[in-house]
Amino acid sequence: MGGFNRSQVIVVVPEKIQNVIDSDTKVVSITVRDPLSKIHHYSLLNPLGGESYSSLSFKKLSETLKAKKRGCTVVVEGPGAWQLTAPKDRSRFAIDHVIVGEYTTSAIPRIFEKIVAGNDVPDVISAPPTTLEEVPTVRGGVTEGLIEAARGCNRSCRFCTVPRIRCRPFRDIVEEAEVNLRYGKRDVTLRSDDIFTYGARGLEINQEAVLRLY
């Protein structure tokens, strides 16, 4: 990740974040999916109805960060970051910066370097779509052996900000499966917004490409 080495970066589940934030913490980056419960189908996943589980989890995490922040900078990114661009929402949840767009582009590590160095960074940052060359191969086993097979969507709905689909080469997917297996994972899970669009030509399913994945 840019100028940071693995000893400088900690990846932690929300329930454990209070155990790793201390006076040496410079930046806390949170990935959000539906922080303000604005995506209807996420609300449907809550068996009790009403607010989405993603939103409830984010608000709980936000309260933890307010208590533990200790001067570090809080950055929010991910597919639901657009919900938090308004100044009132950033203030409400003690968010310093919001990155809207895909966050594995080469520009993102430089943003964190500027924050750590104390340089000026916009409150809301727009990140361009990621190219396939910028999607890194995992270095170790991941939860549920998750492998990103494709990113984006090929439906081009006018109301949606998701970029066009980009399918990762088959060899990269196999390489990530091998990494997960070396780290003791017994199964892998292929991830895509719509796995049946892998290798598709427009909206026409490429049956051969999909079957090859499995």
Residue frames as a rotation matrix with the C-alpha (Angstrom) as fourth column:
MET 1
0.579 0.815 0.000 0.00
0.815 -0.579 0.000 0.00
0.000 0.000 -1.000 0.00
GLY 2
0.843 -0.254 0.473 2.04
-0.069 -0.925 -0.373 2.93
0.533 0.282 -0.798 -1.27
GLY 3
-0.101 -0.954 0.282 4.77
-0.446 -0.210 -0.870 3.85
0.889 -0.214 -0.404 1.21
PHE 4
0.254 0.256 0.933 3.31
-0.965 0.131 0.227 1.75
-0.064 -0.958 0.280 4.05
ASN 5
-0.666 -0.449 -0.596 4.62
-0.467 0.874 -0.137 -1.66
0.582 0.187 -0.792 5.03
ARG 6
-0.002 0.759 -0.651 2.63
0.152 0.644 0.750 -4.48
0.988 -0.098 -0.117 6.63
SER 7
-0.463 -0.224 -0.858 3.82
0.852 0.154 -0.500 -3.59
0.244 -0.962 0.119 10.13
GLN 8
-0.989 0.061 -0.138 2.18
-0.022 -0.964 -0.265 -0.16
-0.149 -0.259 0.954 9.77
VAL 9
-0.408 0.885 -0.226 -1.26
-0.776 -0.205 0.596 -1.38
0.481 0.418 0.770 8.67
ILE 10
-0.914 0.224 0.339 -3.75
-0.066 0.742 -0.667 -3.39
-0.401 -0.632 -0.663 10.74
VAL 11
-0.489 0.822 -0.291 -6.91
-0.460 0.041 0.887 -4.95
0.741 0.568 0.358 9.30
VAL 12
-0.990 0.136 0.031 -9.47
0.025 0.391 -0.920 -5.60
-0.137 -0.910 -0.391 12.01
VAL 13
-0.339 0.940 0.031 -13.15
0.720 0.238 0.652 -6.51
0.606 0.243 -0.757 12.33
PRO 14
-0.044 0.361 0.932 -15.35
-0.188 -0.919 0.347 -3.72
0.981 -0.160 0.108 13.77
GLU 15
0.855 0.485 -0.185 -15.92
0.054 0.272 0.961 -5.59
0.516 -0.831 0.206 17.05
LYS 16
0.490 -0.755 -0.435 -12.18
0.867 0.369 0.336 -5.50
-0.094 -0.542 0.835 17.81
ILE 17
0.293 -0.432 0.853 -11.30
0.505 -0.688 -0.522 -1.99
0.812 0.584 0.017 16.68
GLN 18
0.840 0.053 0.541 -11.25
-0.365 -0.683 0.633 -0.57
0.403 -0.729 -0.554 20.20
ASN 19
0.840 -0.534 0.100 -8.39
0.277 0.578 0.768 -2.96
-0.468 -0.617 0.633 20.98
VAL 20
0.155 -0.825 0.543 -6.04
0.983 0.185 0.000 -1.57
-0.100 0.534 0.840 18.33
ILE 21
0.470 0.023 0.882 -6.61
0.327 -0.933 -0.150 2.21
0.820 0.359 -0.446 18.38
ASP 22
0.396 -0.384 -0.834 -4.05
0.874 -0.121 0.471 3.97
-0.282 -0.915 0.288 20.56
SER 23
0.572 -0.176 -0.801 -2.00
0.013 -0.975 0.224 7.17
-0.820 -0.138 -0.555 20.66
ASP 24
-0.543 -0.840 -0.024 0.12
-0.071 0.017 0.997 5.96
-0.837 0.543 -0.069 17.72
THR 25
-0.101 0.589 0.802 -2.87
0.873 0.439 -0.212 5.49
-0.477 0.679 -0.558 15.41
LYS 26
-0.849 -0.287 -0.444 -2.82
0.053 -0.882 0.468 8.05
-0.525 0.374 0.764 12.59
VAL 27
-0.534 0.668 -0.518 -5.71
-0.826 -0.284 0.486 6.99
0.177 0.688 0.704 10.33
VAL 28
-0.564 0.483 0.669 -8.75
0.053 0.830 -0.555 4.75
-0.824 -0.278 -0.494 10.72
SER 29
-0.726 0.305 -0.616 -10.33
-0.683 -0.213 0.699 3.77
0.082 0.928 0.363 7.40
ILE 30
-0.421 0.698 0.580 -13.83
-0.140 0.581 -0.802 2.26
-0.896 -0.419 -0.147 7.37
THR 31
-0.968 0.210 -0.136 -15.49
-0.094 0.200 0.975 0.48
0.232 0.957 -0.174 4.46
VAL 32
-0.525 0.847 0.081 -19.26
-0.286 -0.086 -0.954 1.05
-0.802 -0.524 0.287 4.43
ARG 33
-0.875 0.283 0.392 -22.03
0.483 0.539 0.690 -0.52
-0.016 0.794 -0.608 2.38
ASP 34
-0.068 0.905 0.420 -25.29
0.465 -0.344 0.815 1.09
0.882 0.251 -0.398 3.57
PRO 35
-0.817 -0.466 -0.341 -24.43
0.478 -0.214 -0.852 3.38
0.324 -0.858 0.398 6.52
LEU 36
-0.846 0.534 -0.018 -27.68
-0.451 -0.731 -0.512 5.39
-0.286 -0.425 0.859 6.52
SER 37
-0.519 0.652 0.552 -30.05
0.393 0.756 -0.524 2.61
-0.759 -0.054 -0.649 5.44
LYS 38
-0.111 0.437 -0.893 -30.79
-0.650 -0.712 -0.267 4.15
-0.752 0.550 0.363 2.05
ILE 39
-0.679 -0.138 -0.721 -30.58
-0.672 0.511 0.536 0.92
0.295 0.848 -0.440 0.03
HIS 40
0.177 0.953 0.246 -33.91
-0.970 0.127 0.209 -0.87
0.168 -0.275 0.947 0.24
HIS 41
0.573 0.148 -0.806 -32.81
-0.245 0.970 0.004 -4.47
0.782 0.195 0.591 -0.24
TYR 42
-0.599 -0.774 -0.205 -30.31
0.039 0.228 -0.973 -4.21
0.800 -0.590 -0.106 2.63
SER 43
-0.531 0.504 0.681 -33.17
-0.846 -0.368 -0.387 -3.19
0.056 -0.782 0.621 4.93
LEU 44
0.493 0.770 -0.406 -35.03
-0.754 0.610 0.242 -6.32
0.434 0.186 0.881 3.84
LEU 45
-0.058 -0.607 -0.792 -32.15
0.008 0.793 -0.609 -8.43
0.998 -0.042 -0.041 5.17
ASN 46
-0.847 -0.149 0.509 -32.95
-0.476 -0.213 -0.854 -7.27
0.236 -0.966 0.109 8.72
PRO 47
-0.666 0.611 -0.427 -35.38
0.505 0.791 0.345 -9.90
0.549 0.015 -0.836 10.08
LEU 48
-0.404 0.508 -0.760 -36.85
0.758 -0.279 -0.589 -7.30
-0.512 -0.815 -0.273 12.44
GLY 49
0.421 0.560 0.714 -37.53
0.878 -0.448 -0.166 -4.87
0.226 0.697 -0.681 9.59
GLY 50
0.943 0.027 -0.333 -36.72
0.134 -0.943 0.304 -1.17
-0.306 -0.332 -0.893 9.44
GLU 51
0.550 -0.788 -0.275 -33.08
-0.798 -0.594 0.107 -0.06
-0.248 0.161 -0.955 9.50
SER 52
0.690 -0.342 -0.638 -30.56
-0.233 0.730 -0.643 -2.21
0.685 0.592 0.424 7.67
TYR 53
0.853 -0.441 -0.279 -28.05
0.496 0.520 0.696 -4.28
-0.162 -0.732 0.662 9.61
SER 54
0.001 -0.884 0.468 -25.27
0.899 -0.205 -0.388 -2.47
0.439 0.420 0.794 7.75
SER 55
0.102 0.129 0.986 -26.54
-0.057 -0.989 0.135 0.87
0.993 -0.070 -0.094 9.04
LEU 56
0.947 0.286 0.146 -26.92
-0.171 0.064 0.983 -0.37
0.272 -0.956 0.109 12.61
SER 57
0.587 -0.793 -0.160 -23.39
0.805 0.551 0.222 -1.78
-0.088 -0.259 0.962 12.56
PHE 58
-0.116 -0.640 0.759 -21.92
0.645 -0.630 -0.432 1.44
0.755 0.440 0.487 11.17
LYS 59
0.401 0.346 0.848 -23.59
-0.299 -0.826 0.478 3.60
0.866 -0.446 -0.227 13.82
LYS 60
0.990 -0.097 -0.103 -22.37
0.136 0.439 0.888 1.31
-0.041 -0.893 0.447 16.59
LEU 61
0.237 -0.961 0.143 -18.85
0.966 0.218 -0.136 1.47
0.100 0.170 0.980 15.18
SER 62
0.051 -0.160 0.986 -19.10
0.295 -0.941 -0.168 5.26
0.954 0.300 -0.001 14.92
GLU 63
0.847 0.302 0.438 -19.88
-0.314 -0.382 0.869 5.55
0.430 -0.874 -0.228 18.63
THR 64
0.760 -0.636 -0.132 -16.85
0.593 0.597 0.539 3.38
-0.264 -0.488 0.832 19.43
LEU 65
-0.001 -0.796 0.606 -14.62
0.893 -0.274 -0.358 5.58
0.450 0.540 0.711 17.28
LYS 66
0.440 0.220 0.871 -15.88
-0.053 -0.961 0.270 8.77
0.897 -0.165 -0.411 18.92
ALA 67
0.983 -0.019 0.185 -14.80
-0.183 0.055 0.982 7.38
-0.029 -0.998 0.050 22.28
LYS 68
0.558 -0.795 0.238 -11.44
0.536 0.564 0.629 6.08
-0.634 -0.223 0.740 21.03
LYS 69
0.907 -0.101 0.410 -10.50
0.355 -0.343 -0.870 8.57
0.229 0.934 -0.275 18.31
ARG 70
0.541 -0.728 -0.422 -7.68
0.490 -0.135 0.861 10.29
-0.684 -0.672 0.284 20.24
GLY 71
0.205 -0.463 -0.862 -6.77
-0.415 -0.839 0.351 12.68
-0.886 0.286 -0.364 17.45
CYS 72
-0.690 -0.446 0.570 -6.52
0.289 0.552 0.782 10.17
-0.664 0.704 -0.252 14.60
THR 73
-0.576 0.434 -0.693 -8.15
-0.769 -0.576 0.278 10.86
-0.278 0.692 0.666 11.24
VAL 74
-0.248 0.591 0.768 -11.27
0.143 0.806 -0.574 8.89
-0.958 -0.032 -0.284 10.26
VAL 75
-0.679 0.006 -0.735 -11.74
-0.710 -0.260 0.654 8.11
-0.187 0.966 0.181 6.56
VAL 76
0.030 0.755 0.655 -14.83
-0.131 0.653 -0.746 6.42
-0.991 -0.063 0.119 5.13
GLU 77
-0.578 -0.164 -0.800 -14.86
-0.806 -0.040 0.591 4.65
-0.128 0.986 -0.109 1.78
GLY 78
-0.814 0.282 0.507 -16.65
0.235 0.959 -0.155 1.78
-0.531 -0.007 -0.848 0.08
PRO 79
-0.720 0.526 0.453 -19.82
0.580 0.096 0.809 1.37
0.382 0.845 -0.374 -2.00
GLY 80
0.332 0.920 -0.210 -21.99
0.892 -0.234 0.386 3.24
0.306 -0.316 -0.898 0.51
ALA 81
-0.497 -0.640 -0.585 -19.66
0.806 -0.590 -0.040 6.20
-0.320 -0.492 0.810 1.12
TRP 82
-0.713 0.261 0.650 -21.82
0.316 -0.709 0.631 8.47
0.625 0.656 0.423 -1.08
GLN 83
0.330 0.913 -0.238 -24.41
0.630 -0.026 0.776 8.48
0.703 -0.406 -0.584 1.72
LEU 84
0.503 -0.218 -0.836 -22.01
0.807 -0.227 0.545 10.38
-0.309 -0.949 0.061 4.01
THR 85
-0.318 -0.687 0.654 -20.81
0.872 -0.483 -0.083 13.26
0.372 0.543 0.752 1.82
ALA 86
0.495 0.574 0.653 -23.05
0.265 -0.815 0.516 15.91
0.828 -0.082 -0.555 3.43
PRO 87
-0.438 -0.733 0.520 -21.24
-0.259 -0.451 -0.854 18.06
0.861 -0.509 0.008 6.04
LYS 88
0.133 0.560 0.817 -23.94
-0.958 -0.138 0.251 17.39
0.253 -0.817 0.519 8.66
ASP 89
0.949 0.219 -0.228 -23.46
-0.183 0.968 0.169 13.63
0.258 -0.119 0.959 8.35
ARG 90
0.142 -0.967 -0.209 -19.66
0.318 0.245 -0.916 13.86
0.937 0.063 0.343 8.48
SER 91
-0.435 -0.257 0.863 -19.97
-0.611 -0.620 -0.492 15.97
0.662 -0.741 0.113 11.62
ARG 92
0.510 0.768 0.388 -22.57
-0.825 0.310 0.472 13.66
0.242 -0.561 0.792 13.19
PHE 93
0.986 -0.111 -0.125 -20.34
0.125 0.985 0.115 10.60
0.111 -0.129 0.985 12.81
ALA 94
0.587 -0.803 -0.106 -16.99
-0.349 -0.369 0.862 12.36
-0.731 -0.468 -0.496 13.40
ILE 95
0.520 -0.368 0.771 -15.77
0.776 0.581 -0.246 11.61
-0.357 0.726 0.587 9.86
ASP 96
-0.004 -0.628 -0.778 -12.87
0.034 -0.778 0.628 13.65
-0.999 -0.023 0.024 8.51
HIS 97
-0.569 -0.242 -0.786 -12.79
-0.750 -0.238 0.617 12.48
-0.336 0.941 -0.046 4.88
VAL 98
0.378 0.695 0.612 -15.07
-0.136 0.695 -0.706 10.53
-0.916 0.184 0.357 2.55
ILE 99
-0.747 -0.592 -0.303 -13.71
-0.440 0.098 0.893 8.74
-0.499 0.800 -0.334 -0.53
VAL 100
0.383 0.921 0.075 -16.40
-0.406 0.241 -0.882 8.19
-0.830 0.307 0.466 -3.16
GLY 101
0.507 -0.209 -0.836 -15.62
-0.811 0.215 -0.545 5.63
0.293 0.954 -0.060 -5.83
GLU 102
0.862 -0.251 -0.441 -13.36
0.263 0.964 -0.034 2.59
0.434 -0.086 0.897 -5.97
TYR 103
0.842 -0.424 0.332 -10.56
-0.535 -0.584 0.610 2.66
-0.065 -0.692 -0.719 -3.46
THR 104
0.539 -0.724 0.430 -7.86
0.385 0.666 0.639 0.31
-0.749 -0.179 0.638 -4.73
THR 105
0.877 -0.261 0.402 -6.59
0.296 -0.365 -0.883 2.74
0.378 0.894 -0.243 -7.35
SER 106
-0.020 -0.989 -0.145 -2.99
0.878 0.052 -0.476 3.88
0.478 -0.137 0.868 -7.21
ALA 107
-0.205 -0.028 0.978 -4.16
-0.063 -0.997 -0.041 7.32
0.977 -0.070 0.203 -6.05
ILE 108
0.747 0.665 0.012 -5.63
-0.051 0.039 0.998 6.10
0.663 -0.746 0.063 -2.76
PRO 109
0.417 -0.637 -0.648 -2.36
0.902 0.376 0.211 5.19
0.109 -0.673 0.732 -0.97
ARG 110
-0.563 -0.655 0.504 -1.07
0.607 -0.742 -0.285 8.67
0.561 0.146 0.815 -1.78
ILE 111
0.206 0.719 0.664 -4.13
-0.169 -0.642 0.748 10.18
0.964 -0.266 -0.011 -0.09
PHE 112
0.903 0.119 -0.413 -3.32
0.344 0.377 0.860 8.32
0.258 -0.919 0.299 3.13
GLU 113
-0.062 -0.990 -0.127 0.32
0.977 -0.035 -0.208 9.38
0.202 -0.137 0.970 2.89
LYS 114
-0.412 -0.025 0.911 -0.80
0.160 -0.986 0.045 13.03
0.897 0.164 0.411 2.69
ILE 115
0.658 0.720 0.218 -3.06
-0.138 -0.169 0.976 12.61
0.740 -0.673 -0.012 5.72
VAL 116
0.682 -0.461 -0.568 -0.28
0.728 0.499 0.469 11.04
0.067 -0.733 0.676 7.79
ALA 117
-0.370 -0.895 0.250 2.10
0.879 -0.424 -0.218 13.81
0.301 0.139 0.943 6.72
GLY 118
-0.197 0.375 -0.906 -0.41
0.647 -0.645 -0.407 16.46
-0.737 -0.666 -0.115 7.82
ASN 119
-0.988 -0.153 0.020 -0.99
0.109 -0.597 0.795 17.84
-0.110 0.788 0.606 4.33
ASP 120
-0.378 0.896 -0.231 -4.31
-0.683 -0.439 -0.584 19.31
-0.625 -0.064 0.778 3.22
VAL 121
-0.961 0.210 0.178 -6.76
0.274 0.789 0.550 16.75
-0.024 0.578 -0.816 1.82
PRO 122
-0.565 0.813 0.142 -10.31
-0.559 -0.504 0.658 17.53
0.607 0.292 0.739 0.56
ASP 123
-0.426 0.508 0.748 -13.19
-0.756 0.254 -0.603 16.53
-0.496 -0.823 0.276 2.83
VAL 124
0.586 0.625 0.515 -14.80
-0.125 0.699 -0.705 14.59
-0.800 0.349 0.488 -0.04
ILE 125
-0.434 -0.833 -0.343 -12.56
-0.635 0.013 0.773 12.84
-0.640 0.553 -0.534 -2.55
SER 126
0.736 0.654 -0.175 -13.69
-0.564 0.448 -0.694 11.28
-0.375 0.609 0.699 -5.83
ALA 127
-0.299 -0.833 0.465 -11.73
-0.357 0.550 0.755 8.17
-0.885 0.060 -0.462 -6.81
PRO 128
-0.108 0.231 -0.967 -11.68
-0.994 0.002 0.111 7.03
0.027 0.973 0.229 -10.46
PRO 129
0.894 0.448 0.009 -12.66
-0.447 0.894 -0.042 3.48
-0.027 0.033 0.999 -11.47
THR 130
0.128 -0.863 0.488 -9.98
-0.529 0.357 0.770 0.88
-0.839 -0.357 -0.411 -10.84
THR 131
0.225 -0.150 -0.963 -8.25
-0.913 0.314 -0.262 -0.81
0.341 0.938 -0.066 -13.75
LEU 132
0.944 0.144 -0.297 -7.68
-0.081 0.973 0.215 -4.55
0.319 -0.179 0.931 -13.68
GLU 133
0.141 -0.981 -0.133 -3.95
0.317 0.172 -0.933 -3.95
0.938 0.089 0.335 -13.39
GLU 134
-0.420 -0.288 0.861 -4.52
-0.572 -0.652 -0.498 -2.14
0.705 -0.701 0.109 -10.09
VAL 135
0.709 0.657 0.258 -6.42
-0.640 0.444 0.627 -5.00
0.298 -0.610 0.735 -8.42
PRO 136
-0.289 -0.939 0.187 -3.76
-0.936 0.237 -0.259 -6.71
0.199 -0.250 -0.947 -6.28
THR 137
0.085 0.214 -0.973 -3.52
-0.068 0.976 0.208 -10.44
0.994 0.049 0.098 -5.67
VAL 138
0.861 0.271 0.430 -4.23
-0.432 -0.055 0.900 -11.41
0.267 -0.961 0.070 -2.08
ARG 139
-0.112 -0.994 0.014 -1.17
-0.751 0.075 -0.656 -12.26
0.651 -0.084 -0.755 0.01
GLY 140
-0.955 -0.168 0.246 -2.82
-0.294 0.664 -0.687 -14.65
-0.048 -0.728 -0.684 2.45
GLY 141
-0.632 0.767 -0.109 -6.02
0.722 0.634 0.278 -16.49
0.282 0.097 -0.955 3.27
VAL 142
-0.837 0.425 0.346 -9.15
-0.441 -0.897 0.035 -14.35
0.325 -0.123 0.938 3.43
THR 143
-0.532 0.712 0.458 -12.54
-0.462 0.209 -0.862 -14.77
-0.709 -0.670 0.218 5.10
GLU 144
0.466 0.780 0.418 -14.55
-0.164 0.540 -0.825 -17.53
-0.869 0.316 0.380 3.39
GLY 145
-0.347 -0.689 0.636 -11.79
0.564 0.388 0.729 -17.78
-0.749 0.612 0.254 0.79
LEU 146
0.625 0.741 -0.246 -13.40
0.292 -0.515 -0.806 -14.84
-0.724 0.432 -0.538 -1.01
ILE 147
-0.563 -0.756 0.335 -12.09
0.593 -0.087 0.800 -14.17
-0.576 0.649 0.497 -4.53
GLU 148
0.132 0.574 -0.808 -13.15
-0.277 -0.761 -0.586 -11.18
-0.952 0.301 0.058 -6.61
ALA 149
-0.147 -0.116 0.982 -13.94
0.753 0.631 0.187 -12.55
-0.642 0.767 -0.006 -10.07
ALA 150
-0.275 0.121 0.954 -15.31
0.775 -0.558 0.295 -9.33
0.568 0.821 0.059 -11.55
ARG 151
-0.546 0.077 -0.834 -15.98
0.585 -0.678 -0.445 -5.77
-0.600 -0.731 0.325 -10.52
GLY 152
-0.803 0.301 -0.514 -18.76
-0.471 -0.850 0.237 -3.47
-0.365 0.433 0.824 -11.68
CYS 153
-0.072 0.883 0.464 -21.94
0.268 0.465 -0.844 -4.03
-0.961 0.064 -0.270 -13.66
ASN 154
-0.914 -0.312 0.259 -22.79
0.306 -0.112 0.946 -4.14
-0.266 0.943 0.198 -17.36
ARG 155
-0.089 0.977 0.193 -26.38
0.980 0.121 -0.159 -2.90
-0.179 0.175 -0.968 -17.13
SER 156
-0.850 -0.401 0.341 -25.54
0.477 -0.860 0.179 0.84
0.221 0.315 0.923 -17.19
CYS 157
0.222 0.951 -0.213 -28.65
0.961 -0.178 0.210 1.98
0.162 -0.252 -0.954 -15.29
ARG 158
0.042 -0.212 0.976 -28.84
0.341 -0.916 -0.213 5.77
0.939 0.342 0.034 -15.40
PHE 159
0.768 0.338 0.544 -29.51
-0.341 -0.503 0.794 6.14
0.542 -0.795 -0.271 -11.66
CYS 160
0.912 -0.398 -0.095 -26.49
0.353 0.648 0.674 4.04
-0.207 -0.649 0.732 -10.63
THR 161
0.670 -0.732 -0.123 -22.86
-0.738 -0.675 -0.003 5.09
-0.081 0.093 -0.992 -10.10
VAL 162
0.419 -0.528 0.739 -21.35
-0.005 0.812 0.583 1.59
-0.908 -0.248 0.338 -10.32
PRO 163
-0.197 -0.573 -0.796 -18.71
-0.822 -0.345 0.452 1.53
-0.534 0.743 -0.403 -13.11
ARG 164
0.512 0.323 -0.796 -18.82
-0.788 0.544 -0.287 -0.82
0.340 0.774 0.533 -16.07
ILE 165
0.916 -0.095 0.390 -17.91
-0.127 0.854 0.505 -4.43
-0.381 -0.512 0.770 -15.40
ARG 166
0.162 -0.911 -0.379 -14.28
-0.911 0.010 -0.413 -5.51
0.380 0.412 -0.828 -15.54
CYS 167
0.977 0.212 -0.041 -13.60
-0.191 0.937 0.292 -9.24
0.100 -0.278 0.955 -15.38
ARG 168
0.260 -0.929 0.265 -10.35
-0.791 -0.048 0.610 -10.42
-0.554 -0.368 -0.747 -13.88
PRO 169
-0.087 -0.364 -0.927 -8.26
-0.846 0.518 -0.124 -12.82
0.526 0.774 -0.353 -15.97
PHE 170
0.814 0.455 -0.362 -8.90
-0.268 0.846 0.461 -16.47
0.516 -0.278 0.810 -15.21
ARG 171
0.096 -0.872 -0.479 -5.23
0.453 0.467 -0.760 -16.98
0.887 -0.144 0.440 -14.29
ASP 172
-0.615 -0.296 0.731 -5.48
-0.403 -0.679 -0.614 -14.31
0.678 -0.672 0.298 -11.55
ILE 173
0.369 0.835 0.408 -8.54
-0.864 0.147 0.481 -16.01
0.342 -0.530 0.776 -10.06
VAL 174
0.742 -0.176 -0.647 -6.75
0.168 0.983 -0.074 -19.37
0.649 -0.055 0.759 -10.03
GLU 175
-0.330 -0.940 0.082 -3.71
0.207 -0.157 -0.966 -17.75
0.921 -0.302 0.246 -8.39
GLU 176
-0.376 0.249 0.892 -5.85
-0.810 -0.556 -0.187 -16.35
0.450 -0.793 0.411 -5.57
ALA 177
0.762 0.634 -0.131 -7.50
-0.519 0.720 0.461 -19.74
0.387 -0.283 0.878 -5.07
GLU 178
0.368 -0.716 -0.593 -4.05
0.416 0.697 -0.584 -21.30
0.832 -0.032 0.554 -4.70
VAL 179
-0.573 -0.546 0.611 -3.03
-0.253 -0.592 -0.765 -18.63
0.779 -0.593 0.201 -2.16
ASN 180
0.134 0.725 0.675 -6.14
-0.945 -0.112 0.307 -19.36
0.298 -0.679 0.671 -0.07
LEU 181
0.851 0.173 -0.495 -5.51
-0.119 0.983 0.138 -23.10
0.511 -0.059 0.858 -0.21
ARG 182
-0.092 -0.970 -0.226 -1.90
0.304 0.189 -0.934 -22.63
0.948 -0.154 0.278 0.91
TYR 183
-0.716 -0.141 0.684 -3.20
-0.501 -0.580 -0.643 -20.75
0.487 -0.803 0.345 3.95
GLY 184
-0.977 0.187 0.100 -5.49
0.064 0.711 -0.700 -23.59
-0.202 -0.678 -0.707 4.97
LYS 185
-0.258 0.935 -0.244 -8.76
-0.821 -0.346 -0.454 -22.59
-0.509 0.083 0.857 3.33
ARG 186
-0.610 0.094 0.787 -10.74
0.201 0.979 0.039 -25.63
-0.767 0.182 -0.616 2.25
ASP 187
0.184 0.730 0.658 -13.19
0.950 0.040 -0.310 -23.75
-0.253 0.682 -0.686 0.04
VAL 188
-0.903 -0.361 -0.233 -13.22
0.287 -0.910 0.300 -20.54
-0.320 0.204 0.925 -1.98
THR 189
0.187 0.981 -0.061 -16.11
0.702 -0.177 -0.690 -18.22
-0.687 0.086 -0.721 -2.84
LEU 190
-0.635 -0.358 0.685 -16.25
0.759 -0.454 0.467 -16.29
0.144 0.816 0.560 -6.10
ARG 191
-0.070 0.569 -0.820 -17.49
0.578 -0.647 -0.497 -12.74
-0.813 -0.509 -0.284 -5.69
SER 192
-0.907 -0.096 0.410 -19.07
0.390 -0.558 0.733 -10.46
0.159 0.825 0.543 -8.30
ASP 193
-0.663 0.738 -0.126 -22.07
-0.609 -0.630 -0.482 -8.13
-0.435 -0.243 0.867 -8.49
ASP 194
0.621 0.783 0.008 -23.51
-0.645 0.517 -0.563 -10.73
-0.445 0.345 0.826 -10.88
ILE 195
-0.210 -0.828 0.521 -21.33
-0.331 0.561 0.759 -13.79
-0.920 -0.013 -0.391 -11.41
PHE 196
0.253 0.381 0.889 -23.30
0.639 0.624 -0.449 -14.74
-0.726 0.682 -0.085 -14.52
THR 197
0.987 0.043 -0.158 -21.96
-0.078 -0.722 -0.687 -11.64
-0.144 0.690 -0.709 -16.28
TYR 198
0.170 -0.982 0.088 -18.38
-0.234 0.046 0.971 -12.90
-0.957 -0.185 -0.222 -16.05
GLY 199
-0.748 -0.591 0.301 -16.97
0.173 0.263 0.949 -12.70
-0.640 0.762 -0.094 -19.56
ALA 200
0.175 0.938 0.299 -20.34
0.663 0.113 -0.741 -11.56
-0.728 0.328 -0.602 -20.90
ARG 201
-0.836 -0.260 0.483 -20.82
0.542 -0.527 0.654 -9.72
0.084 0.809 0.582 -24.16
GLY 202
-0.551 0.680 0.484 -23.19
-0.488 -0.733 0.474 -6.97
0.677 0.025 0.735 -23.09
LEU 203
-0.070 0.619 0.782 -26.17
-0.967 0.151 -0.206 -8.68
-0.246 -0.771 0.588 -21.45
GLU 204
0.637 0.251 -0.729 -25.56
-0.538 0.822 -0.187 -11.97
0.552 0.511 0.659 -23.27
ILE 205
0.666 -0.356 0.655 -24.27
-0.519 0.409 0.751 -14.62
-0.535 -0.840 0.088 -20.86
ASN 206
0.047 -0.744 -0.666 -20.95
-0.854 0.317 -0.414 -16.20
0.519 0.588 -0.620 -21.81
GLN 207
0.880 0.452 0.148 -21.79
-0.461 0.732 0.502 -19.72
0.119 -0.510 0.852 -20.68
GLU 208
0.583 -0.722 -0.373 -18.34
0.408 0.657 -0.634 -21.11
0.703 0.217 0.677 -21.44
ALA 209
-0.319 -0.738 0.594 -16.59
-0.170 -0.572 -0.802 -18.45
0.932 -0.357 0.057 -19.32
VAL 210
0.178 0.472 0.863 -18.96
-0.937 -0.185 0.295 -18.93
0.299 -0.862 0.409 -16.36
LEU 211
0.964 0.204 -0.168 -18.67
-0.165 0.962 0.219 -22.72
0.206 -0.184 0.961 -16.43
ARG 212
0.244 -0.953 -0.177 -14.88
0.274 0.243 -0.930 -22.47
0.930 0.179 0.321 -16.54
LEU 213
-0.163 -0.264 0.951 -14.92
-0.727 -0.620 -0.297 -20.59
0.667 -0.739 -0.091 -13.24
TYR 214
0.330 0.441 0.835 -16.55
-0.915 0.367 0.167 -23.57
-0.233 -0.819 0.525 -11.54
